[in-house]
Amino acid sequence: MITLTNVNKSFSQNKSNAYTALDQVSLTIKKGEFVSIVGPSGCGKSTLLNLIAGFEQVSGGLITVGGQKVTAPGADRIVVFQEHGLFPWLTVLDNVAFGLKQRGVSKKDRYALATEQIKAVHLSKFIYRYPHELSGGMKQRVAIARALVMDPQILLMDEPFAALDEQTRIILLKDLEEIWLKTGKTILFITHNIREAVILSDRVVVMATQPGRVKKEFVVQAARPHQSSDPLIHALENKIMEALTDELEKVVREELGHAYSLKKSAISNSAADHMGIGI
């Protein structure tokens, strides 16, 4: 279980000023739950993930994982970033097995474990290829396999599909859901894409901005696997977009320096497949 209690995070801009990225954030993510966080750019989504990962320290409040205070990165938490970060001089097999090698696992055992995860992300035919021989979607699959092979309790995913085309994204969403259902990992997923969040998640958390805080939570009550054609899914997407509208206006007003309003007509049902992309 991941528990955040009244978490604050500030960054010093100069000697006299500090920027508050997160303010009094409280959130509980149960073991085996898939939770997505959406919100405008600058609301602190990635900062929140980095705090849970142990890459940064809270300015106030408390984060615990399994009842233990988070003070540093740990093997129980693995991050999958937007950029795959593969080693270009290593094959798919050696990229996936790299963490196990660093852990001291024998070559035979690490290759067996890596091969199993490569199969799980449907890349068995590309096991001896190098990153430059793979598509963007394939590279992200390798990054996911590299994370899974370490057998973490928690996967922290920071917009892992943001740079991919829509067709590849749809395939990887299905793959990720299947992996989650099979492994029972706890997943915290950061995204700008509302449909992506709803299709994958048990629960969607909407972040408010300036400073970042939890605005509202939505439980996805549709049966799995979630289908974009399900009226419950479509209705929930609209509710989340409504919750985000005020926050999006805040961001735009801050940038433009005058009153701004998002017209309801700007968000149509025909654009539902792309709801939230780029916010």
Secondary structure, DSSP 8 states (H G I E B T S, - for coil): -EEEEEEEEEEESSSS-EEEEEEEEEEEE-TT-EEEEE--TTSSHHHHHHHHHTSS--SEEEEEETTEE--S--TTEEEE-SS----TTS-HHHHHHHHHHHTT--HHHHHHHHHHHHHHTT-GGGTT--GGGS-HHHHHHHHHHHHHTT--SEEEEESTTTTS-HHHHHHHHHHHHHHHHHH--EEEEE-S-HHHHHHH-SEEEEEETTTBEEEEEEE--S-SS--TT-HHHHHHHHHHHHHHHHHHHHHHHHHHSS-----GGGS-GGGGGGTTTT-
